[in-house]
Amino acid sequence: MPKIPLWSLGIWVSRAYYRTPEEMMDAARTLRERDLPTDIICLDGRAWQNTDTRFEFAFDPSRFANPKALCDAVHDLDMKLCVWEYPLVSVDGPLFADMQAKGWLLKDETGAAARYEFDSDPFGKVLTQLPESGLVDFTHPDAYAYWRDLHAELFRLGVDVIKPDFGEQVTDNMTAYDGSTGAQLHNVYALLYNRCVFEATEAAFGKGNALLFSRSGWAASQRYPMQWAGDSQADWEGLAASLRGGQSWGMSGAPCYATDIGGFYGAQPSDELFIRWTQAAVFASHMRFHGVGKREPFAFAPATEDIVRRFMKLRYRLLPYIDATIAEAQKTGLPVMRAMALAFPDDRAAWAFEDQYMFGPDILVAPVLRADGSISYYLPAGRWRNFFTGEAVDGGRGVSETIPLDQIPVYVRDGAAIPMGPVVNHTGELGGNIVIDEICRYDDGN
Protein backbone atom coordinates (compact mmCIF):
# COMPACT_ATOMS: atom_id res chain seq x y z
CA MET A 1 0.00 0.00 0.00
CA PRO A 2 1.35 3.45 -0.87
CA LYS A 3 1.52 6.43 1.43
CA ILE A 4 -1.80 8.28 1.63
CA PRO A 5 -2.59 11.92 2.50
CA LEU A 6 -3.23 12.93 6.10
CA TRP A 7 -6.44 14.78 5.24
CA SER A 8 -8.04 11.50 4.12
CA LEU A 9 -7.99 10.29 7.74
CA GLY A 10 -10.36 13.12 8.66
CA ILE A 11 -14.14 12.81 8.44
CA TRP A 12 -16.00 12.50 5.12
CA VAL A 13 -19.61 13.68 4.80
CA SER A 14 -22.11 13.11 2.00
CA ARG A 15 -25.61 11.95 1.23
CA ALA A 16 -27.36 10.35 -1.70
CA TYR A 17 -27.76 12.96 -2.68
CA TYR A 18 -27.33 16.78 -2.60
CA ARG A 19 -29.74 17.95 -5.29
CA THR A 20 -28.17 21.36 -5.89
CA PRO A 21 -24.78 22.96 -5.21
CA GLU A 22 -26.53 25.30 -2.78
CA GLU A 23 -27.82 22.34 -0.77
CA MET A 24 -24.32 20.89 -0.49
CA MET A 25 -22.79 24.23 0.49
CA ASP A 26 -25.51 24.78 3.08
CA ALA A 27 -24.64 21.40 4.62
CA ALA A 28 -20.91 22.20 4.54
CA ARG A 29 -21.40 25.58 6.21
CA THR A 30 -23.68 24.06 8.85
CA LEU A 31 -21.05 21.47 9.70
CA ARG A 32 -18.57 24.25 10.36
CA GLU A 33 -21.06 26.44 12.24
CA ARG A 34 -22.11 23.58 14.52
CA ASP A 35 -18.55 22.57 15.39
CA LEU A 36 -18.76 19.19 13.63
CA PRO A 37 -15.20 18.36 12.47
CA THR A 38 -15.02 17.56 8.75
CA ASP A 39 -12.34 17.31 6.07
CA ILE A 40 -14.15 16.12 2.94
CA ILE A 41 -17.61 16.69 1.48
CA CYS A 42 -18.80 14.51 -1.39
CA LEU A 43 -21.03 14.84 -4.42
CA ASP A 44 -22.55 11.47 -5.34
CA GLY A 45 -23.49 10.44 -8.89
CA ARG A 46 -26.80 12.22 -9.35
CA ALA A 47 -25.53 15.10 -7.25
CA TRP A 48 -23.17 16.43 -9.89
CA GLN A 49 -23.91 14.60 -13.17
CA ASN A 50 -26.86 14.23 -15.49
CA THR A 51 -27.86 10.60 -14.94
CA ASP A 52 -29.10 10.14 -18.51
CA THR A 53 -25.73 11.05 -20.05
CA ARG A 54 -23.18 10.03 -17.47
CA PHE A 55 -20.36 9.28 -17.24
CA GLU A 56 -18.87 12.28 -18.98
CA PHE A 57 -16.38 14.09 -16.70
CA ALA A 58 -18.53 17.22 -16.57
CA PHE A 59 -20.76 18.88 -14.00
CA ASP A 60 -24.45 18.95 -14.98
CA PRO A 61 -24.76 22.39 -16.65
CA SER A 62 -28.43 22.69 -15.67
CA ARG A 63 -27.43 22.90 -11.98
CA PHE A 64 -23.76 23.92 -11.96
CA ALA A 65 -23.26 27.23 -13.72
CA ASN A 66 -19.75 27.68 -12.29
CA PRO A 67 -18.08 24.46 -11.05
CA LYS A 68 -14.80 26.25 -10.37
CA ALA A 69 -16.53 28.68 -8.03
CA LEU A 70 -18.13 25.77 -6.19
CA CYS A 71 -14.77 24.05 -5.71
CA ASP A 72 -13.32 27.32 -4.44
CA ALA A 73 -16.20 27.75 -1.99
CA VAL A 74 -15.58 24.27 -0.58
CA HIS A 75 -11.88 25.04 -0.18
CA ASP A 76 -12.72 28.34 1.54
CA LEU A 77 -14.33 26.23 4.28
CA ASP A 78 -11.09 24.23 4.60
CA MET A 79 -12.70 21.14 3.08
CA LYS A 80 -11.80 18.87 0.18
CA LEU A 81 -14.29 18.03 -2.58
CA CYS A 82 -14.90 14.42 -3.63
CA VAL A 83 -16.94 13.48 -6.72
CA TRP A 84 -18.35 10.13 -7.80
CA GLU A 85 -17.67 8.23 -11.02
CA TYR A 86 -18.23 4.84 -12.64
CA PRO A 87 -16.71 3.11 -15.71
CA LEU A 88 -19.97 3.06 -17.69
CA VAL A 89 -20.62 5.38 -20.63
CA SER A 90 -24.25 6.17 -21.44
CA VAL A 91 -25.30 5.46 -25.02
CA ASP A 92 -26.90 8.94 -24.90
CA GLY A 93 -23.81 10.64 -23.54
CA PRO A 94 -21.13 12.61 -25.39
CA LEU A 95 -18.38 9.96 -25.10
CA PHE A 96 -20.12 6.81 -26.30
CA ALA A 97 -20.08 7.23 -30.09
CA ASP A 98 -16.41 8.20 -30.23
CA MET A 99 -15.27 5.46 -27.85
CA GLN A 100 -17.36 2.89 -29.72
CA ALA A 101 -15.87 3.94 -33.05
CA LYS A 102 -12.33 3.62 -31.69
CA GLY A 103 -12.96 0.18 -30.15
CA TRP A 104 -12.47 1.48 -26.62
CA LEU A 105 -15.50 -0.26 -25.11
CA LEU A 106 -15.93 -3.92 -24.22
CA LYS A 107 -17.60 -5.86 -27.04
CA ASP A 108 -20.45 -8.37 -27.22
CA GLU A 109 -20.68 -11.60 -29.23
CA THR A 110 -21.27 -9.70 -32.49
CA GLY A 111 -18.19 -7.51 -32.12
CA ALA A 112 -20.25 -4.40 -31.42
CA ALA A 113 -19.89 -2.38 -28.23
CA ALA A 114 -21.60 -4.31 -25.45
CA ARG A 115 -24.49 -2.49 -23.85
CA TYR A 116 -25.09 -2.99 -20.15
CA GLU A 117 -28.66 -2.69 -18.88
CA PHE A 118 -29.05 -1.70 -15.24
CA ASP A 119 -30.93 -4.15 -13.00
CA SER A 120 -33.47 -2.06 -11.14
CA ASP A 121 -34.49 -4.75 -8.64
CA PRO A 122 -32.07 -3.99 -5.78
CA PHE A 123 -32.66 -0.23 -5.56
CA GLY A 124 -35.32 0.52 -8.13
CA LYS A 125 -37.50 2.39 -5.64
CA VAL A 126 -34.73 4.56 -4.20
CA LEU A 127 -32.28 5.14 -7.07
CA THR A 128 -32.82 6.55 -10.53
CA GLN A 129 -32.91 3.98 -13.33
CA LEU A 130 -29.49 4.09 -14.97
CA PRO A 131 -29.14 4.43 -18.76
CA GLU A 132 -28.08 1.71 -21.17
CA SER A 133 -24.30 2.00 -21.23
CA GLY A 134 -21.02 0.71 -22.62
CA LEU A 135 -18.11 -0.34 -20.41
CA VAL A 136 -14.66 1.16 -20.75
CA ASP A 137 -12.15 -1.45 -21.97
CA PHE A 138 -9.25 -0.94 -19.58
CA THR A 139 -7.22 -3.63 -21.36
CA HIS A 140 -6.93 -1.30 -24.38
CA PRO A 141 -3.88 0.95 -23.81
CA ASP A 142 -5.41 3.90 -25.66
CA ALA A 143 -8.76 3.60 -23.89
CA TYR A 144 -6.97 3.33 -20.55
CA ALA A 145 -4.88 6.45 -21.21
CA TYR A 146 -7.90 8.36 -22.53
CA TRP A 147 -10.02 7.66 -19.45
CA ARG A 148 -7.10 8.38 -17.10
CA ASP A 149 -6.28 11.71 -18.70
CA LEU A 150 -9.87 12.94 -18.76
CA HIS A 151 -9.64 13.38 -14.98
CA ALA A 152 -7.11 16.18 -15.35
CA GLU A 153 -9.73 18.86 -16.04
CA LEU A 154 -11.68 17.90 -12.91
CA PHE A 155 -8.57 18.31 -10.81
CA ARG A 156 -7.79 21.65 -12.45
CA LEU A 157 -11.25 22.86 -11.48
CA GLY A 158 -10.53 22.00 -7.86
CA VAL A 159 -11.85 18.46 -7.33
CA ASP A 160 -9.56 16.80 -4.79
CA VAL A 161 -10.49 13.13 -4.81
CA ILE A 162 -12.59 10.65 -6.79
CA LYS A 163 -15.09 8.08 -5.53
CA PRO A 164 -14.87 5.27 -8.15
CA ASP A 165 -18.04 3.22 -7.83
CA PHE A 166 -19.24 0.09 -9.68
CA GLY A 167 -16.81 -2.11 -11.65
CA GLU A 168 -18.70 -5.42 -11.36
CA GLN A 169 -20.74 -5.12 -14.58
CA VAL A 170 -18.60 -7.30 -16.89
CA THR A 171 -20.78 -10.20 -18.08
CA ASP A 172 -19.67 -13.53 -19.54
CA ASN A 173 -20.66 -12.64 -23.11
CA MET A 174 -18.32 -9.64 -23.25
CA THR A 175 -14.83 -9.67 -24.75
CA ALA A 176 -11.89 -7.33 -24.30
CA TYR A 177 -9.18 -5.87 -26.53
CA ASP A 178 -6.54 -8.17 -25.02
CA GLY A 179 -8.60 -11.27 -25.88
CA SER A 180 -10.00 -11.84 -22.40
CA THR A 181 -13.50 -13.25 -22.13
CA GLY A 182 -15.98 -11.63 -19.82
CA ALA A 183 -15.56 -14.48 -17.35
CA GLN A 184 -11.77 -14.03 -17.33
CA LEU A 185 -11.99 -10.24 -16.98
CA HIS A 186 -14.82 -9.97 -14.46
CA ASN A 187 -12.80 -10.00 -11.23
CA VAL A 188 -9.70 -8.13 -12.41
CA TYR A 189 -11.74 -5.39 -14.11
CA ALA A 190 -12.26 -3.54 -10.83
CA LEU A 191 -8.51 -3.58 -10.20
CA LEU A 192 -7.74 -2.13 -13.64
CA TYR A 193 -10.43 0.53 -13.18
CA ASN A 194 -9.14 1.61 -9.78
CA ARG A 195 -5.55 1.61 -10.98
CA CYS A 196 -6.52 3.93 -13.83
CA VAL A 197 -8.24 6.44 -11.54
CA PHE A 198 -5.47 6.22 -8.94
CA GLU A 199 -2.82 6.96 -11.57
CA ALA A 200 -4.84 9.99 -12.69
CA THR A 201 -4.99 11.24 -9.11
CA GLU A 202 -1.31 10.61 -8.51
CA ALA A 203 -0.42 12.47 -11.71
CA ALA A 204 -2.36 15.49 -10.44
CA PHE A 205 -1.18 15.56 -6.82
CA GLY A 206 2.00 13.49 -6.64
CA LYS A 207 2.99 10.29 -4.87
CA GLY A 208 1.81 10.13 -1.29
CA ASN A 209 -1.01 12.58 -1.98
CA ALA A 210 -3.31 10.31 -3.98
CA LEU A 211 -6.30 8.41 -2.64
CA LEU A 212 -9.56 6.93 -3.93
CA PHE A 213 -12.82 6.33 -2.06
CA SER A 214 -13.61 3.15 -3.97
CA ARG A 215 -15.87 0.15 -3.49
CA SER A 216 -15.20 -2.77 -5.82
CA GLY A 217 -11.83 -4.46 -5.66
CA TRP A 218 -9.80 -7.61 -6.12
CA ALA A 219 -6.42 -9.05 -5.15
CA ALA A 220 -3.82 -6.24 -5.06
CA SER A 221 -6.41 -3.50 -4.50
CA GLN A 222 -4.34 -2.33 -1.54
CA ARG A 223 -2.09 -0.69 -4.15
CA TYR A 224 -4.89 1.79 -4.88
CA PRO A 225 -6.43 2.62 -1.49
CA MET A 226 -9.08 2.73 -0.26
CA GLN A 227 -12.40 0.85 -0.25
CA TRP A 228 -15.69 1.23 1.58
CA ALA A 229 -18.38 -1.26 2.55
CA GLY A 230 -20.86 -0.49 -0.20
CA ASP A 231 -24.59 0.05 0.08
CA SER A 232 -25.44 -1.50 3.45
CA GLN A 233 -28.97 -1.42 4.79
CA ALA A 234 -29.78 1.13 7.47
CA ASP A 235 -30.44 -1.29 10.31
CA TRP A 236 -28.56 -3.12 13.04
CA GLU A 237 -27.58 -6.05 10.83
CA GLY A 238 -26.31 -3.57 8.24
CA LEU A 239 -23.95 -2.20 10.89
CA ALA A 240 -22.84 -5.69 11.96
CA ALA A 241 -22.32 -6.85 8.37
CA SER A 242 -20.26 -3.77 7.57
CA LEU A 243 -17.94 -4.50 10.49
CA ARG A 244 -17.53 -8.14 9.52
CA GLY A 245 -16.89 -7.08 5.94
CA GLY A 246 -14.14 -4.72 7.06
CA GLN A 247 -12.38 -7.48 8.93
CA SER A 248 -12.70 -9.84 5.97
CA TRP A 249 -11.31 -7.16 3.66
CA GLY A 250 -8.39 -6.69 6.04
CA MET A 251 -7.62 -10.41 6.03
CA SER A 252 -7.65 -10.22 2.23
CA GLY A 253 -4.62 -7.95 2.36
CA ALA A 254 -6.20 -4.48 2.19
CA PRO A 255 -5.44 -2.30 5.24
CA CYS A 256 -7.93 0.57 4.70
CA TYR A 257 -11.71 0.51 4.93
CA ALA A 258 -14.77 2.60 5.83
CA THR A 259 -18.51 2.12 6.29
CA ASP A 260 -21.55 4.26 5.47
CA ILE A 261 -22.44 5.65 8.89
CA GLY A 262 -26.17 5.19 9.40
CA GLY A 263 -26.47 2.73 6.52
CA PHE A 264 -27.11 3.49 2.88
CA TYR A 265 -30.70 2.45 2.14
CA GLY A 266 -33.92 1.76 3.97
CA ALA A 267 -35.77 3.85 6.53
CA GLN A 268 -33.96 6.80 8.08
CA PRO A 269 -31.76 5.33 10.85
CA SER A 270 -32.92 5.79 14.41
CA ASP A 271 -30.92 8.13 16.60
CA GLU A 272 -29.67 5.14 18.59
CA LEU A 273 -28.45 3.29 15.49
CA PHE A 274 -26.81 6.45 14.18
CA ILE A 275 -24.91 6.93 17.43
CA ARG A 276 -23.79 3.30 17.64
CA TRP A 277 -22.65 3.34 13.99
CA THR A 278 -20.70 6.55 14.58
CA GLN A 279 -18.99 5.09 17.64
CA ALA A 280 -17.83 2.03 15.70
CA ALA A 281 -16.79 4.05 12.64
CA VAL A 282 -14.36 6.15 14.66
CA PHE A 283 -12.20 3.05 14.99
CA ALA A 284 -11.40 2.36 11.34
CA SER A 285 -8.82 3.71 8.91
CA HIS A 286 -11.39 6.06 7.33
CA MET A 287 -14.71 7.50 8.49
CA ARG A 288 -17.68 8.65 6.42
CA PHE A 289 -21.30 9.67 6.97
CA HIS A 290 -23.41 8.65 3.94
CA GLY A 291 -26.74 7.23 2.86
CA VAL A 292 -30.04 7.81 1.08
CA GLY A 293 -31.43 10.79 2.95
CA LYS A 294 -29.79 13.04 5.49
CA ARG A 295 -26.80 11.64 7.33
CA GLU A 296 -25.27 14.82 8.72
CA PRO A 297 -25.28 14.77 12.54
CA PHE A 298 -27.26 18.02 12.68
CA ALA A 299 -30.19 16.20 11.01
CA PHE A 300 -30.80 14.24 14.23
CA ALA A 301 -31.97 15.18 17.71
CA PRO A 302 -29.83 17.71 19.63
CA ALA A 303 -28.80 15.10 22.21
CA THR A 304 -27.76 12.75 19.40
CA GLU A 305 -25.77 15.48 17.72
CA ASP A 306 -23.96 16.21 20.97
CA ILE A 307 -22.91 12.58 21.44
CA VAL A 308 -21.86 12.24 17.81
CA ARG A 309 -19.89 15.49 17.98
CA ARG A 310 -17.91 14.13 20.93
CA PHE A 311 -16.96 11.02 18.99
CA MET A 312 -16.10 13.05 15.88
CA LYS A 313 -13.67 15.06 17.99
CA LEU A 314 -12.24 11.84 19.40
CA ARG A 315 -11.59 10.72 15.82
CA TYR A 316 -9.27 13.66 15.28
CA ARG A 317 -7.52 13.11 18.59
CA LEU A 318 -6.75 9.55 17.45
CA LEU A 319 -5.02 10.65 14.23
CA PRO A 320 -1.46 10.06 15.51
CA TYR A 321 -2.35 6.48 16.43
CA ILE A 322 -4.20 5.89 13.15
CA ASP A 323 -1.34 7.33 11.12
CA ALA A 324 1.18 5.10 12.91
CA THR A 325 -1.04 2.06 12.31
CA ILE A 326 -1.28 2.86 8.60
CA ALA A 327 2.49 3.28 8.43
CA GLU A 328 2.79 -0.22 9.91
CA ALA A 329 0.31 -1.46 7.31
CA GLN A 330 2.44 -0.07 4.50
CA LYS A 331 5.39 -2.11 5.76
CA THR A 332 3.66 -5.34 6.80
CA GLY A 333 0.23 -5.48 5.15
CA LEU A 334 -1.49 -5.82 8.52
CA PRO A 335 -4.88 -4.06 8.35
CA VAL A 336 -6.08 -1.26 10.58
CA MET A 337 -9.17 -3.32 11.58
CA ARG A 338 -7.85 -6.71 12.70
CA ALA A 339 -10.20 -9.65 13.16
CA MET A 340 -9.78 -11.52 16.43
CA ALA A 341 -8.60 -14.62 14.57
CA LEU A 342 -5.86 -12.53 12.96
CA ALA A 343 -4.86 -10.64 16.10
CA PHE A 344 -5.02 -13.67 18.42
CA PRO A 345 -4.36 -16.76 16.27
CA ASP A 346 -3.51 -18.94 19.28
CA ASP A 347 -6.63 -18.03 21.29
CA ARG A 348 -9.38 -20.18 19.81
CA ALA A 349 -12.00 -18.65 22.11
CA ALA A 350 -11.38 -15.25 20.55
CA TRP A 351 -12.17 -16.49 17.04
CA ALA A 352 -15.90 -16.74 17.75
CA PHE A 353 -16.24 -13.01 18.47
CA GLU A 354 -16.43 -11.77 14.90
CA ASP A 355 -18.23 -8.50 15.67
CA GLN A 356 -15.34 -7.11 17.71
CA TYR A 357 -11.82 -6.40 16.48
CA MET A 358 -8.44 -4.91 17.23
CA PHE A 359 -7.96 -1.36 16.01
CA GLY A 360 -4.27 -1.36 15.24
CA PRO A 361 -1.92 -3.23 17.59
CA ASP A 362 -3.15 -2.05 20.99
CA ILE A 363 -6.85 -1.07 21.00
CA LEU A 364 -9.73 -3.56 21.22
CA VAL A 365 -13.16 -2.36 20.04
CA ALA A 366 -16.48 -4.08 20.82
CA PRO A 367 -19.24 -2.17 18.95
CA VAL A 368 -22.75 -2.23 20.38
CA LEU A 369 -25.08 -3.91 17.87
CA ARG A 370 -28.40 -4.10 19.71
CA ALA A 371 -31.02 -1.45 20.30
CA ASP A 372 -31.16 -2.19 24.03
CA GLY A 373 -27.44 -1.59 24.49
CA SER A 374 -26.74 -5.18 25.56
CA ILE A 375 -23.49 -6.74 24.41
CA SER A 376 -21.31 -9.77 24.96
CA TYR A 377 -17.63 -9.50 24.12
CA TYR A 378 -14.35 -11.22 24.87
CA LEU A 379 -11.16 -9.91 26.44
CA PRO A 380 -8.15 -12.10 25.55
CA ALA A 381 -5.72 -13.24 28.22
CA GLY A 382 -3.74 -10.55 29.97
CA ARG A 383 -4.57 -7.26 31.56
CA TRP A 384 -6.61 -4.64 29.73
CA ARG A 385 -7.52 -1.06 30.53
CA ASN A 386 -10.64 0.89 29.71
CA PHE A 387 -9.68 3.34 26.95
CA PHE A 388 -11.73 6.16 28.45
CA THR A 389 -11.12 5.69 32.20
CA GLY A 390 -7.87 3.73 32.44
CA GLU A 391 -9.51 1.21 34.78
CA ALA A 392 -7.70 -2.15 34.71
CA VAL A 393 -9.53 -5.45 34.09
CA ASP A 394 -8.33 -9.01 33.70
CA GLY A 395 -8.78 -10.78 30.35
CA GLY A 396 -9.17 -14.39 29.37
CA ARG A 397 -12.94 -14.15 29.79
CA GLY A 398 -16.20 -13.08 28.25
CA VAL A 399 -18.11 -10.01 29.39
CA SER A 400 -21.84 -9.36 29.16
CA GLU A 401 -23.23 -5.96 30.07
CA THR A 402 -25.53 -3.14 28.99
CA ILE A 403 -23.76 -0.06 27.65
CA PRO A 404 -25.16 3.48 28.02
CA LEU A 405 -25.88 5.19 24.71
CA ASP A 406 -22.98 7.61 24.98
CA GLN A 407 -20.38 4.86 25.58
CA ILE A 408 -18.72 2.02 23.67
CA PRO A 409 -16.52 -0.77 25.08
CA VAL A 410 -12.95 0.03 24.06
CA TYR A 411 -9.90 -1.43 25.80
CA VAL A 412 -6.16 -0.92 25.56
CA ARG A 413 -3.43 -3.47 26.22
CA ASP A 414 -1.93 -2.93 29.65
CA GLY A 415 1.34 -1.04 29.32
CA ALA A 416 0.54 0.47 25.91
CA ALA A 417 1.15 4.13 25.15
CA ILE A 418 -1.39 5.75 22.82
CA PRO A 419 -0.35 9.02 21.09
CA MET A 420 -3.20 11.53 20.99
CA GLY A 421 -3.50 14.70 18.97
CA PRO A 422 -5.19 18.03 19.71
CA VAL A 423 -8.87 18.79 19.18
CA VAL A 424 -9.23 20.31 15.69
CA ASN A 425 -12.04 20.97 13.21
CA HIS A 426 -10.07 19.67 10.22
CA THR A 427 -6.58 18.39 9.47
CA GLY A 428 -5.60 21.71 7.91
CA GLU A 429 -5.24 23.04 11.44
CA LEU A 430 -2.37 20.57 11.89
CA GLY A 431 -0.31 22.21 9.15
CA GLY A 432 -0.14 19.02 7.10
CA ASN A 433 1.69 17.12 9.83
CA ILE A 434 0.82 14.74 12.63
CA VAL A 435 0.78 16.63 15.91
CA ILE A 436 1.00 14.72 19.19
CA ASP A 437 -0.67 16.59 22.03
CA GLU A 438 -0.11 13.96 24.70
CA ILE A 439 0.88 10.34 25.25
CA CYS A 440 -1.73 8.37 27.16
CA ARG A 441 0.02 5.60 29.07
CA TYR A 442 -2.17 2.73 30.11
CA ASP A 443 -0.32 1.38 33.15
CA ASP A 444 -0.33 1.76 36.90
CA GLY A 445 1.59 4.99 36.59
CA ASN A 446 -1.11 6.58 34.38
C-alpha positions, 0 to 999 in steps of 0.5 A: 500500500502506498503512502496516503494523504493525512487529510483522508484520515479526517471525516468524510460527509455526504448523502445520496444525494445533494440535489443542488450545489446550494444544498451541499454548500448549506450542509458544509457551512452548517457542519462548520457552524455547529462545530462538527469536524469535517475534512471532505464533502462529497457529491454522489453520482446524481448530485453532480452529473446528469444521470441520462448522459453520465459518465462524462467528466462534466458537472451537470450544466443545468445545476452547476453554472460555475463548477470552479466557483463551487470548488473554491467555496468548498476550499474556503471552508477548509474542506476537500471536494470528492466526486463520484464516477463509474466506468460506464458510458451512457449510449446517450452521452457525449463519449459513447459514439467516439469510444465505440468507433475507436474500439475502446468499449468492451464488445459483445458476441457480435463484435459491437460495443456491449451495452449494459442494462441496469438491474433495477431490482435492488434499488429501483425504488430509491435510485434513478434507473441508470441508462443503457451503457457501454463499459470502458475497456481498460485492457486497451492501452489507448482507452486506458490512457484516454479515461485516465487523462480525462480526470485532469480537467476535474482536478484543475477545477478544484476536485480533490479526490474521486469516488470510483463506484461500480466495476462489477458489470462485466458479463460472460458474453463480453470480450476485451481488446486483449482477448479476455473473455468476460468471465476471465476479466470480471474480477480483475476489471475492478482492479484495472479501473481503480488503478486507472483512476489512482494513476490519474490522481497521482499524476495530479497531486503526486505520490503520497497525496493520492487516494480513492474512495472506492468500493469494488476491488480484487487481489492487489487493490491495496495498491490503490487505497481505499475501499468502503463497505458499499450500500449497506442497509440502514439497520442493526444487521447492516452495521454488523455486516459492515464490520464483519466485511471490514475485517474480511477485507483486512484479512484479504490484504487491504489495510484501509476501509470505511462504512456508510455511517447510518447505513445506505438504504432503507428507513432513516436510521434511528438516533440510537443506530446512528450513534452506535454506527458513529462510535464504531466508525471512529475506529477504522482507517477512514470514516464517512457519513453517507446514505439515502437521505440526510446523514449529517449529525445536525439532522438528528436530535440535539442530544444525538448530535452532541454525542456524535460530535464528541466522537467526531472530535475523538476521531481527530484526537486519534489521528497520531495512532491511526497514522502510525497504524497505517504506516505499519500497514504499509510495511507489513500489510497488517490491516487497521481493523484486525479480526480476532482470529488474525490478532489472536491466532492462538486463542481459539476462544477469541475467534468466535467473536467476529463483531469485535476487532483490534484497532491497530496493535493495541486497541480492542473495540467491541461495537454495540449492535443491539437497540437495548445496548446489551453486548457480549464481548471477549477480552483475551488473556492478559490485563486490559484497561478501559480506553476512556477511564484507564480502569484495569480489568483481567482478560481471558474471559467473556463479558456481558453488560448493557452499555449506556448510549454515549459509551462504547466498550474500548480497551487498551493493552496494559502497558501500551502508550497511545499518542493523541493529537489536539482537538481540531475541526479539520486536518488543515489546522495541523499544518499538514503534519501529525501533531502529538498533544499527549501520550496516554500511558495505560499502566499503573503509573497513568 
